[in-house]
Amino acid sequence: MEKTGDLSAGLKKISWAETYMPVLSIIKQDFLERKPLKKIRISATLHVTKETAALIKTLSAGGAEVFLTPSNPLSTDNDVAAALREIGVHVMAWRGMSNEEYFSAIDWALSQKPNIIIDDGADAIVSYHEKSEAFQVFGALEETTTGVRRVKALEEKKALRFTVIAVNNAKTKWLFDNRYGTGQSALDGIMRATQILFAGKCVVVAGYGMVGRGIANRARGLGSKVIVTEVDPIRALEAVMDGYEVMPMLEAARRGDVFITATGNKNVIDINHFEVMKQGAILANAGHFDVEINVKALYAIASNVREINSCTEEITLKNGKKVYLLAKGRLVNLVCASGHPSEVMDMSFSNQALCTEFLVNTQPKEKKLIEVPEEIDKKVAWLKLKAFGVEIDKLSYEQEEYLASW
Ligand SMILES: NC(=O)c1ccc[n+]([C@@H]2O[C@H](COP(=O)([O-])OP(=O)(O)OC[C@H]3O[C@@H](n4cnc5c(N)ncnc54)[C@H](O)[C@@H]3O)[C@@H](O)[C@H]2O)c1
């Protein structure tokens, strides 16, 4: 697989993303003037996309030295990596890294003794904790639901060694990125890999969190019949009242044309499900790790595996049926498409940039997972509304008094 990219294409992609990231651009300009991250070393383990490049340029504008590695072996845009190297960012990333190369890239970034770790999925944070002679950091930032869950597990075991800000939990992140971002880009990935018509298809969405509901809503908008599977009774009830069919995966497995997992959990689609699927079923994952579809078990019951294109494998099962696995069970929106649209990453990465400055300024001593400060979340929302040209009403003094009264 190609390890190098096209520098000029990379620069154009980054400039395209920046056009649609007005909030981050404002923060970048402000960072450029104030240099709040002067002399700060940052290791960033993020999908190497054009939007990530816009974040890295913002951190660099603030004075930081950044060491970038990918948060998935298959999600790097080599053109973007080449462009970032050209502008002086230290990057160890290429599309198609082996698992070993992926983790040694993280080790390389951590060996630079960063003051701040920016992570997506918590592989860098966990790698830090597995080292015996760990250096001191101001803290870390975690981008996604699965990473926040892993950090929470470290905290509960009293093993966490520094403050981690759950950037995922900012309202201006999870309500938008997880829902509208993945909702659109997961379907984009499936379309680019397969060119199927969604209208009239039966789409099974596993998990009705923000990611699952975004995908379900977009698939319905394209004319698909959508089935939701869940394990949480409240989320299942929400899916029912949003008008979807809800049933166990074993039942849905017999009916689905397209399966999309979005649970953050493992083996959600397993051997007993593959065995009852229809001829031609398409399997895609939008959750963070490649564990949601039991890919190992799928290969084990295959009589033949054939590559249809760089994103799609045709798997002939021993029962004679063929199913199609996208992106080897990894994040379909990042491997088969280009990740989230820039407009939503504008909000997610503005939170990352402002929280980086917050960590530098406060250098908190607690070994805890903490939320994004409300003023940062609100600031991102106000700036985004302004960029959309949307104004809203303000509470009058009388209304504030009324709402505060008992
Ligand atoms: N593809 C992307 O770019 C992208 C973006 C954001 C988040 N993510 C990832 O997507 C995943 C989901 O994120 P979220 O914010 O919606 O999480 P969430 O925790 O809010 O929702 C997950 C849902 O899955 C359900 N679930 C768990 N196990 C299940 C099972 N066996 N069967 C059916 N449902 C099950 C849970 O009850 C929950 O409602 C996470 O791994 C997250 O990191 C991916």
The ligand as a Gaussian input file, in Angstrom:
#p B3LYP/6-31G(d) Opt

LIG

0 1
 N      -17.827000       6.652000      13.104000
 C      -17.517000       7.769000      13.735000
 O      -16.933000       8.688000      13.161000
 C      -17.941000       7.940000      15.153000
 C      -18.292000       9.196000      15.657000
 C      -18.732000       9.288000      16.979000
 C      -18.778000       8.138000      17.768000
 N      -18.373000       6.946000      17.239000
 C      -18.426000       5.691000      18.006000
 O      -19.719000       5.110000      17.781000
 C      -20.074000       4.278000      18.901000
 C      -21.446000       4.710000      19.408000
 O      -21.385000       6.052000      19.881000
 P      -22.634000       6.744000      20.624000
 O      -22.170000       8.093000      21.018000
 O      -23.880000       6.574000      19.846000
 O      -22.670000       5.781000      21.918000
 P      -23.839000       5.506000      22.981000
 O      -23.182000       4.778000      24.090000
 O      -24.602000       6.731000      23.264000
 O      -24.833000       4.507000      22.191000
 C      -24.545000       3.159000      21.973000
 C      -25.840000       2.388000      22.092000
 O      -25.597000       1.012000      21.772000
 C      -26.369000       0.197000      22.631000
 N      -25.810000      -1.150000      22.686000
 C      -24.767000      -1.610000      23.428000
 N      -24.589000      -2.933000      23.201000
 C      -25.527000      -3.303000      22.288000
 C      -25.850000      -4.530000      21.649000
 N      -25.196000      -5.664000      21.921000
 N      -26.882000      -4.548000      20.755000
 C      -27.575000      -3.416000      20.473000
 N      -27.316000      -2.224000      21.062000
 C      -26.306000      -2.176000      21.951000
 C      -26.341000       0.931000      23.957000
 O      -27.444000       0.533000      24.785000
 C      -26.437000       2.396000      23.520000
 O      -27.773000       2.859000      23.471000
 C      -18.923000       4.448000      19.900000
 O      -17.989000       3.414000      19.693000
 C      -18.309000       5.779000      19.503000
 O      -16.976000       5.905000      19.948000
 C      -18.004000       6.811000      15.953000

